[in-house]
Each structure stands twice: as structure tokens, then as C-alpha cells.
Amino acid sequence: MTTKKPKDGPTTRYPDICADGWPANPGDPVEWQNPPQGGTTIKQYGNNRWPFTLASPFPWPNAPSAVLILPNLPPNKYYYWVDSCPNEGAPKSVDVS
């Protein structure tokens, strides 16, 4: 995964669409990489707290606006679901510091 940090600002995160356990901070923009041809859907996993600013579910890469980690989100591991990852049956997660 690569990151890009503007001076004194949030860090843009570029995790692979099927990555699990990638790091982020509240307010960081997220731009998933390598979505399947035709895109996919990212959605809430069960009753787990949703970590993104866009409401669940949303399409990727054709999201209606930028995706950010929620501001003021407490440090924790947050789970979500990606419909078209080859490792079906396993939720994905982001580790928020």
C-alpha cells in the first residue's frame, strides 16, 4: 500500500481493494486500488461500526464523492465487506489509530 501525505494534513490511503488490516487515521481519504473490472460494492459488515463518511453501501470506484475515514473515530479495528474480493466469506478491516 502506498500513502501520500500533504504537509500538515491527512494522509491519503491507497489500500488494495481486498486488503485487510490496513492502517488509517480519522479524516484520511481512501482510494482503493485494483478494483475488479466493472467495480464492486463496499458495505457495512453486520452490526459493526461503519468507519467511512459515505453511507453504506457504496460502489467503488464509482463512489458519488470522496471516501474518508470518519473524523473523531476512536482507535480500533473496523470491519466492512467488499462484495467481489476473491476471499469471499471474510470481512475486510481498517486499523484506525
N, C-alpha and C positions, 0 to 999 in steps of 0.2 A: 504494500500500500504506500502511496506517496501522499505527502501533505504539502500544503502551501500556506504560509502564514504571513499575512500583511503585517506591517510594522504596528505593534501595539493593538492588534485586533484578533478576531477569531481565526482559527486555523481551518482551512477548507480540507475536508477529509475525502479521500478517494478510494474507499474500500472496494474490493471486488464484490459484485452483486451477491455472490454466495459465501462471502467471508463471514466468519463467526468470531466474536470476541474482539472486534476492532476498537481502538481507543478513540475517545472524543471528549470534548468539554461542552458544557452548556453554551448554546449560541453558535456552535460551529456549524458552518454549511456542510452538507453532504452531497457528493456527486458520485454515485455508484458507477463502477466500471464494468465492462464486459456483460451487459445485459443480453439475453438471448435475442436472436432475430425476431422481430415482432413485439419485443418488450415483455414486461412481466407486471405483476401487481404485488405491492408491498402492503401488508395489513397487520392489524393487531393480532397478537397470539394469545388466545384465551382471554383471561381477565387481567393479564399483565399490564402494568402501566405503560402507556404509549409514549415513546420518547421524542417524537417528531412534531414539528409545528403544523404540518399538513394533517388533516383528518384522515383516519383510516376508513377504507382502503384508498390507495392512490396508484396510478400507473407509473411505471418507470421504463424508459427515460422520458416519457411524455407527461410528466407531472405538471399541474396547472401553474405552479410557481416554485420558487426555491424551497428546498427542504433544509431545515435547520434542526439541530438538537434543541429541545425546549430550553429557554432561558430559566435559570434558577432551579434546574433539575438536580435533586440531591445525588451525590455519588452512589453508584450502584450498577449492577448489570441489568440491562433492559432487553427483553426478548421481543421479537417481531417475526413475521412469517413472510417468506418470499415464495410466491407460487411456483415458479419454474426452475428452481435450483435442482441439480441432479441428485442431491442428498435429501430427497423428499422425506418427510416424517420427522425432520429435525428443525426446530426453530433456529433462527439466527439471533445474534445478540450484539449489543454495543456496550462497552465498558465506559461509563461516564465517570470522569474524575471530579 
